[in-house]
Amino acid sequence: MTMYPWQQAAWTQLQQMRERMPHAILFHGPAGTGKADFIEAFAQALLCESPRPDGHACAACASCGWFVQHNHPDYRRVRPEALEDEPPADGEEGDGERKSKSTRAPSKEIKIEQIRNLSDFMNISTHRQGLRVVVLYPAEALNMPASNALLKTLEEPPPGTVFLLSSNSLDRLLPTILSRCRKFALPTPSHDAALAWLKEQGVPDADSWLREQGGAPLAALAESGNGSRDEMDALLQFLSRPAPDGALRTAEKLAKAELPAVVSWTQRWLYDVFSYKLSGSIRYYPRYQKELAALAGRAPAASLLRAIKAVNERRAVADHPLSAKLFVEDMLLEYTACCT
């Protein structure tokens, strides 16, 4: 399994838990830093029959072979349908009602059926007389019925079962779930370490991509390869010179863009404007320093705070707008009113 250079210290720290393994560990940290790969590597190591002295799986035993082929009988992975490239194989949990992707968009939630489907798995003996492991991510994708069903399981955990959860945002989880898990922080890599890794992957203009993704190297790698630069630049050019007619033209260009990404780009831009106004520093878009400085000089702090609050509220509904074009138009006109 993949282990990134910036995770080695966390891996060493994690090994100290293995003698008295909690029934549930909640790994948390920023999105795009490799948490899912980390916990799946740990899951394989827990199931491995001959782990190495450093705690990593041996990659040679029968258990490791099954794990790599996604059919280990003592392992289950639970995640939203939207993250699955194919229907669940043995050892993975679907939502029980999978339909053709041509008839509906894949769900971005973890549903109660996926949690209920774990019951039979947890109530039978393990195949190799060892642990059974459930990996679940991202935990904030649990809808409310699924959260409540998982909570009941965590309150009365089956013997010999370890839950490994991952979250990008602890404040989006039920406090009762948080209280049933041992929390384990996975840090963001240093800028230099992340930049070196991106350059090894052959990412052009790696520094800009990394800054624009808040220092998250996997997010930077994904964004650099998905062709979104033109859409991002169209938005940033508007944000640097806001005007009502420009808002309408830009919304037309972005109508087919991924709306959560558009909102995130706008959030980061506003953060940079406000940061520059307060301290003269820029985190995400240093290539727009001149434009950010000009906006920071003329926009009142109260107006910027209103704009930040409005965009943050839009993030909660960006996955399901009634009209993508109207959603972007409203957001950009709101921004224009606050920043001109």
N, C-alpha and C positions, 0 to 999 in steps of 0.2 A: 504494500500500500504506500501511497505517496506521503512523504514527510518533508516539510519545507525547512530550509536552514534556520529560520527564525523560531522554529518550534522545538528545537533540541532541549533548551533549558526547561521548558514546560513539560516535555516528555520525562526528563529526569526527575522533576518534582512529582510528577504523577505516579511514578513507580513506588513512592513511599506509601501510597494508599493501598497497594495490592495485598499487604498482609492482613489488613482489616478493611476489606472492600465495602464501601457503602452500597446500599441497594439501588441508589439513584444518584448520578452525578450530572450536574447541569453545567455544561461548558458554555461560557459566554464571552463575547468580544465583538468587535466591529465586523460587519459583513465584508466578504471578499478577502478574508485573511487565511482561509484554509481550515476552518473549524470542522466541516463535514469530513474532510479527508483525515484529519487528526483523530476524530472519534471512531472512524471506521478502522483506522490502523490499530487503535486501542482495542476495539472489539475483536479484531483478528488475533491480537496478542493474547487476549483473555481466553480465547477458544483454542489457541495453539497448544499442541501436545508436548512440544519441546522448545519453549521460548528461549531466546538468546539471553546471555547475562545482562545485556542492556535493556531487557524487557520487550524487545521487538519480537514479532512472530518469526519462526524459523523459515517459513515459506517453502518447506519441504515435506511436512507431515501430511497425512490424509486430511486432517481438519483444515489446514491452510489451503489445500487443493480445493476442497468443497467451498471454502469461503470465497476464493478468487472466482470460482465458477457461479457464485451467487445461489448456491443450493445447500448451504450448511443447515442440517436439521435443527440445530440449537441456536439459530440466529434469525432474527426478524428485523427488517428495516421498514420504518413507517415515515412517509413523507407525502407531500401533496402530489396529486396526479400530474400536475403541471411539470413536476421535476422528473417524471418518469419518461424515458425515451420509448419504452415498450411496455406492454402489459406486465403486471407483476409476475415474476417467476417464483418457483418454490423458494421459500425463505424471505419473501417480501409480501407486504400487506397492501392490497388494493382497497377501494372503497366499497367493494361488493356489488356495485352497480355500474361498472365500467361500460360505457357506450362508445360507439365509433367516434373518433375525433372529428369526423365530417359532420356529425349531428350536433355537437356542442363543444364549447371550449373546455379544455381540461381544468379541473378544479384547482384553485390555489390554496384551498383549505385542507386541513387534516380533519376527517369526519368521524363521527361516533362509530360508524361501522368498522373503520379501520382499527379502533381501539377494542371494540367488542370481538373482532376476529382474532385477537391475541389470546382469548380465553382458553381455547383448546390447546394452543401451543404451551401455555404456562401450566396447564393441569396434567400434563403427561410427563413421564420420566425423560430425562435428557438422554440423547442417543449415545453420548460418550462418557456418561457418568461424571460430567464436569458442570460448568456453568451453562446457563442459557442467557443470551444477551439480546436486548432490544435496543436498537438505535432509532432515535426519533429526532427529526429536524425539518425545518426550523420550528422550535416549540411554539413561537408566536403564531404559527399557522393553524394551531388547534382552534376550532370553533368552540363555542361555549358548551354544547353537549359533549363534545369530545374531551374538553378540558375536565369536565365534571367526571366523566367515565375514567379518565386517566387518574384523577385524584383518588378515586375509590381504590384503584389498584395500588397506588403509591402508599395509601394509608395502611393497607394490609398486603404488603409485598409477598409474592410467592417465594418460598425458600429456593435458594440457588439461582435466583434471577437478578440480573443487573440491568438497570435502565441507564442508557447514555443519551442524554438530551443535549441539544445545541440551540442557543438563542443569540440573535443579533441585538435583542432589545428586551432586557429583563422587565422593564416597566410595562410591557404588553402582556405579561403573564399573570395568572392568578396568584395572589400572595400565598394562598394555601399550597399551591404547587411549589413555589419557591421554598416554602418552609419544609417540604418533604424531601428536598434534594440537597446534596452537598455541592456547593457552588465552586467552580474552578475557572479562573480567568485565563483566557488565552490572549496575549497582548498583540497589538499591532507592531509589525516589525519597524525598525528604524528606517528612516528614509534611504540611507545609504545601502542597507541590506536589501530592501525591497527593490531599489533601483538596479543594483547589481544583478539580482535575480531576473528582472524584466529584460535586461540587456542580454542575459544568457538565453532568454527565450526568443531573442531576435526582434523585440518590439521597437519599431522606429519611434523617435520622439518620446522615449520612455518617460523622461522627467515630467513632461506636460501631462501625459496620461495618468501618471501616478498622483500628481498633485490634484488633478481634476477629480480623482476618485478618493480623495481624502487620505491618501497613503495606503490604500488597500491594494496589494499587488495583484491578486487574482481578479478583482473587479477591473483593474486597469488593463490586464491582459484580455479579459473578455470584451471590454469596450473597444479596445484597439482593433479587435478582429470582427466586430459586428457591423461595421460600416456606418456608425452613428455620428461620425465627426462632422459631416455636412449639416446634419440636423442640429447638433450642438452649436456649431458656429453660427447658424442662422439665428438661433435663439440668443446667443451671447451678443451678436451684433445689434439685435433689437434692444436687449437690456442695456447696452452701453449708450444707446441714443433713443430712449423711449418716446413714442408719439402715438396718438390714437390710430391714425391711418396705418402706421407701421405694425401696430398690434394685430390688426385685421389681416394684413398680408402675411405676417409671420404665422398666425394661427392656421392660415390656409396651408402653408408649407409643412406645418407640424401635425396636421390632422391625422396622419397615419403613423406617427411616432409612438413609441412606448410612453404612455402618459406618466407612469411613476418616474421614469428617467427624466422627462421634461421638468417635472416638479422638483426632482432632486437637483438638477442643474440650476434651477432658479433659486432654490434654497441656498445653495452654495454661493451663488453670486451675491445674494443679499447678505449672507454672512461676511463675505469679503468687503462689501461696501461698508457695513457697520463696523467691522474690525478696523478698516482703514480709517474711518472717522474717529474711532476711539484711540487707536494706538499706532496708526500708520503701517500696519502689517497686513499682508495678503497671504492666504493659505492655498486657495484653490486655483486661481486664475492669474498668476503673475504676468502672463503675456498680455493681459488687459490692464496693466497697472495705471496707465494714463487715464483710461476711461473710468476706472474705479475711483481714482483720486478725484476726478471731476464731479462724479455723482456724490461722493462722500462730502465734497465741499459745499454742495448746494442743497442736498436733501436734509431736512430737519431730522434729528434723532427720533423724535416721536413718530414721524411718518415712516421711517425705516422699521421701527418696531411694529407698527400696524401692518406693514407689508409682510414682515417675517411671520407674524401671527396668522395672517390670512393664508399665506402659502403653506404653512404647517398644517392648517385645518384642511386644506385641499388635498394634502397627501393621504389623508384617511379615506378619501372617496375616489382617488385617482384610478383605482382598478376597475371601477364600475360607473363611469359617467354615462348620462343619458345621451350625450352627443360629445364626441371627442373635440370637434372643432369649436363648439360653444364653450366647452370647458376651458380650452386654451385661450380663447378670446377673452373670456371673463377674467382669467388670471392675469393676462397681460395688460388689460385695461385697468385692472385694480392696481397693478404695479405702476403703470404710467401715472395714475392719479396720485400715488404716494411719492413718486420720485421725480416729478417735474414741477 
